[in-house]
Structures are given as C-alpha cells and as structure tokens.
Amino acid sequence: MSHPTKSSASRAVLLAVGLAFCGTAALAQPAVYDAGKLEYMDNCASCHGVDGKGNGPLGNLLQRSPPDLTLLAKNNQGVLPMNRLYEVLDGANVPSHGTRDMPVWGREYRIEEAQRLREARRHYDEPAVVRARILTLLEYISRIQAR
C-alpha cells in the first residue's frame, strides 16, 4: 500500500488553499452595476465633475458655473428637492425659447431611446423609460449628498 508522499500532500493542501482563496476573492468583490452612477458619468460629470462638486472639465465653458450637486440637500434645509430636480432634468418649466447651459435630459433621453428601440424594432413605453432614467439619476445624486 503506498502512502501519499509529503510533496503530494503539500500540493493538495496548496491546491485547496488556492481554490478557497480564488473563491473568496471572487465573492469579496462582486461586479456591481450602478445604473445611476453610469448615467451620471455619461451625462453630468463633464460639467458637474466626477465628484459632483461642479468642477467638471467643461464647467468653465458655461455662462454660469455648474452647481455643486453634493450640497443640494444641505442648501435646502437638509431635504433634497426631488420634484424640482426632476422638473429641471425633464425640462418641465423650462422656457421653450431661449437657452440654458444644461441640456434638457428628458428630451435627450426620449430621442436616444426612440432611436435605440426603433433600430431594435420594438415597442416601448417612452414616458416610463424616460422617467426611469431620470429617477435613476436622481437616486444617485441623493447618494452623493454631503452629510
């Protein structure tokens, strides 16, 4: 009857430890999809900055400096003005003539989603898609508020 050699036993232990470590490392850092952060980075960070403090690379090209989004709640007695933010993003209460530095994201989302879904030849609920994208962005903005 042959006994396992010390080196084969050591290899088995190393293999077990290695597999356990790989499994633990994979569990410790799962891939996280943050739709709100992605929406922010794609559409807001260029002016408002990656950190939301109004220091984006395009901010100095605007007529008015972009606001520090991390202070919205603090500057409103600790309450994030969600309805007003939604209106600004969607374009509600924005004059039809004249300009503003910030794009009307509701309109941009409608155009973008219509094009994407037209290409896919699928029917969709345009108001629901636009509302979801705006609310996703607002949820992210709520997470970056100064405490």
C-alpha positions in Angstrom: 0.0 0.0 0.0 1.5 3.3 -1.0 1.3 6.3 1.2 0.9 9.8 -0.2 4.3 11.5 -0.2 4.8 14.6 1.7 5.1 16.6 -1.6 1.8 15.3 -3.0 0.1 16.1 0.3 1.6 19.6 0.2 0.4 20.1 -3.3 -3.1 19.0 -2.4 -3.1 21.5 0.5 -1.8 24.3 -1.7 -4.4 23.5 -4.3 -7.2 23.5 -1.7 -6.0 26.8 -0.3 -5.6 28.3 -3.7 -9.1 27.3 -4.7 -10.5 28.6 -1.5 -8.7 31.9 -1.9 -9.9 32.3 -5.5 -13.4 31.6 -4.4 -13.2 34.0 -1.5 -11.6 36.7 -3.7 -14.4 36.4 -6.3 -17.0 36.6 -3.5 -15.4 39.5 -1.8 -15.6 41.8 -4.9 -18.7 41.1 -6.9 -19.2 43.1 -10.0 -21.7 45.8 -9.2 -23.8 47.6 -11.8 -24.6 51.1 -10.7 -27.1 52.4 -13.3 -27.4 55.8 -11.5 -23.6 56.4 -11.4 -23.2 55.3 -15.0 -26.0 57.7 -16.0 -24.3 60.5 -14.1 -20.8 59.8 -15.5 -22.2 59.7 -19.1 -24.3 62.8 -18.9 -23.4 65.0 -15.9 -19.7 64.6 -14.9 -18.3 66.6 -17.8 -19.8 69.8 -16.2 -20.5 68.9 -12.6 -17.4 66.9 -12.1 -16.8 63.2 -11.2 -17.4 64.1 -7.6 -20.4 66.3 -8.3 -18.8 69.4 -6.9 -19.2 71.5 -10.0 -15.6 71.1 -11.1 -16.0 69.2 -14.4 -13.7 69.9 -17.3 -16.4 71.6 -19.4 -17.8 73.7 -16.5 -15.6 76.7 -17.2 -17.1 76.9 -20.8 -20.6 77.7 -19.4 -22.1 81.1 -18.8 -22.7 80.1 -15.2 -20.7 77.7 -13.1 -22.4 74.4 -12.6 -23.7 74.0 -9.1 -22.1 71.7 -6.5 -24.6 68.8 -6.6 -23.4 67.4 -3.3 -24.8 70.4 -1.5 -28.3 70.5 -2.9 -29.9 69.0 0.2 -27.7 71.0 2.6 -28.7 74.2 0.9 -32.4 73.2 1.1 -32.7 72.7 4.9 -31.4 69.1 4.6 -34.0 68.0 2.1 -33.1 67.1 -1.5 -35.6 68.9 -3.7 -36.5 65.9 -5.8 -39.6 67.4 -7.5 -37.7 70.4 -8.7 -34.7 68.3 -9.8 -37.0 66.1 -11.7 -38.5 69.1 -13.5 -35.1 70.5 -14.4 -33.9 67.2 -15.8 -37.1 66.5 -17.6 -37.4 70.0 -19.0 -40.6 70.9 -17.2 -41.0 74.7 -16.6 -38.1 75.4 -19.0 -38.9 78.2 -21.4 -39.5 77.0 -25.0 -37.4 79.9 -26.3 -34.0 80.9 -25.1 -31.1 78.7 -24.0 -29.8 77.2 -20.9 -26.5 75.6 -20.3 -27.7 72.3 -19.1 -29.3 70.0 -21.7 -32.9 69.1 -21.2 -32.2 65.4 -20.4 -35.8 64.3 -20.6 -35.9 65.4 -24.3 -32.4 63.9 -24.9 -33.5 60.6 -23.3 -36.6 60.4 -25.4 -34.6 60.9 -28.6 -31.9 58.4 -27.6 -34.4 55.7 -26.5 -36.6 56.2 -29.6 -33.6 55.7 -31.8 -32.3 52.7 -29.9 -35.7 51.0 -29.9 -36.5 51.9 -33.5 -33.3 50.1 -34.5 -34.4 47.1 -32.4 -37.9 47.4 -33.9 -39.5 47.1 -30.5 -42.4 48.9 -29.0 -41.7 50.6 -25.6 -43.4 52.9 -23.1 -41.4 56.1 -23.8 -42.6 58.0 -20.8 -41.8 55.1 -18.5 -38.2 54.7 -19.9 -37.5 58.4 -19.6 -39.0 58.5 -16.1 -36.8 55.5 -15.1 -33.6 57.1 -16.4 -34.3 60.4 -14.6 -35.2 58.7 -11.3 -32.1 56.5 -11.6 -30.0 59.6 -11.9 -31.8 61.4 -9.0 -31.2 58.3 -6.8 -27.5 58.6 -7.5 -27.5 62.3 -6.8 -29.2 61.6 -3.5 -26.3 59.2 -2.6 -23.6 61.9 -3.2 -25.2 64.5 -0.8 -22.9 65.9 1.8 -23.8 64.7 5.3 
